Amino acid sequence: MARPDTPLLTVDVIIELTDRPGRPVVLIERANPPYGWALPGGFVDQGERLEVAAVREAREETSLSVRLKFLLGCYSAPDRDPRGHTVSAVYVGEAGGKPQAADDATHLELFDPREPPALAFDHELILRDYLRWRETGEPAPLRR
């Protein structure tokens, strides 16, 4: 059987800082195109579980040890990434301590998720879904 031509698989993590008032989230400023602010995340390595990739990417870009809480949802719009079709499993996680930008992040900051800067990819939509979860307990809605 020929190998199918499929989207690339990625993970993103909404990191809540549990030792800060209001549980701000960590956003990174990307070192590589597409530039801008984004959730920490990246590509899943061959043979790697999604959860392992999410924790690894979070540590590589923020220097934090993240504990994943749950899967918020999967995001698969063909135009979500200008580099090509990707599918992202997005997790909500928590950590404490002082984050430091590393790897693909040139800078990071803590933000109230209700007041983020302009974001790359579809990360604004993801944060809206996250805020919906914080208010209602419901996961990301299914989209067509």
Residue pairs with C-beta under 8 A, 6 or more apart in sequence:
7 76
7 78
7 84
7 85
7 86
7 87
8 43
8 84
8 85
8 86
8 87
9 43
9 44
9 50
9 86
9 87
9 88
9 89
10 41
10 42
10 43
10 44
10 81
10 86
10 87
10 88
10 89
11 41
11 42
11 44
11 50
11 53
11 54
11 57
11 88
11 89
11 90
11 91
12 38
12 39
12 40
12 41
12 54
12 75
12 88
12 89
12 90
12 91
12 123
12 126
13 39
13 40
13 41
13 54
13 55
13 57
13 58
13 66
13 68
13 90
13 91
13 92
13 93
14 25
14 39
14 72
14 90
14 91
14 92
14 93
14 113
14 126
14 127
14 130
15 25
15 26
15 40
15 58
15 62
15 64
15 66
15 93
15 94
15 95
15 99
16 23
16 24
16 25
16 92
16 93
16 94
16 95
17 23
17 24
17 25
17 26
17 94
17 95
17 96
17 99
17 110
18 94
18 95
18 96
19 96
19 97
20 110
22 112
23 94
24 110
24 111
24 112
24 113
25 39
25 110
25 111
25 113
25 116
25 127
25 130
26 40
26 62
26 64
26 95
26 99
26 108
26 109
26 110
27 37
27 38
27 39
27 40
27 108
27 109
27 110
27 111
27 116
27 117
27 119
28 37
28 38
28 39
28 40
28 61
28 62
28 101
28 104
28 105
28 106
28 107
28 108
29 35
29 36
29 37
29 38
29 101
29 105
29 106
29 107
29 108
29 109
30 36
30 37
30 38
30 104
30 105
30 106
30 120
31 103
31 104
31 105
31 106
32 104
33 83
34 81
34 82
34 83
34 120
34 121
35 120
36 118
36 119
36 120
37 116
37 117
37 118
37 119
37 120
37 123
38 119
38 120
38 121
38 123
39 90
39 119
39 123
39 126
39 127
40 57
40 58
40 61
40 62
40 105
41 54
41 57
41 58
41 61
41 88
41 90
42 53
42 57
42 60
42 61
42 104
43 53
44 50
44 53
45 53
48 56
50 89
51 68
51 91
54 66
54 68
54 89
54 91
54 93
55 65
55 66
55 68
55 93
58 64
58 66
58 93
58 95
59 65
59 66
60 102
60 103
60 104
61 101
61 102
61 103
61 104
61 105
61 108
62 95
62 99
62 100
62 101
62 102
62 105
62 108
63 99
63 100
63 101
63 102
64 95
64 97
64 99
65 95
65 97
66 93
66 94
66 95
67 93
67 94
67 95
68 91
68 92
68 93
69 91
69 92
69 93
69 94
70 91
70 92
70 139
71 89
71 90
71 91
71 139
72 90
72 91
72 92
72 126
72 129
72 130
72 133
72 139
72 140
73 90
73 126
73 129
73 139
73 140
73 141
74 87
74 88
74 89
74 90
75 87
75 88
75 90
75 122
75 125
75 126
75 140
76 87
76 88
77 122
77 143
78 85
80 86
80 88
80 121
80 122
81 121
90 126
90 140
92 130
92 133
99 108
99 110
100 108
101 107
101 108
111 117
113 127
113 130
113 131
113 134
114 131
116 123
116 124
116 127
118 124
119 127
126 140
129 139
129 140
129 141
132 138
132 140
132 141
133 139
133 140
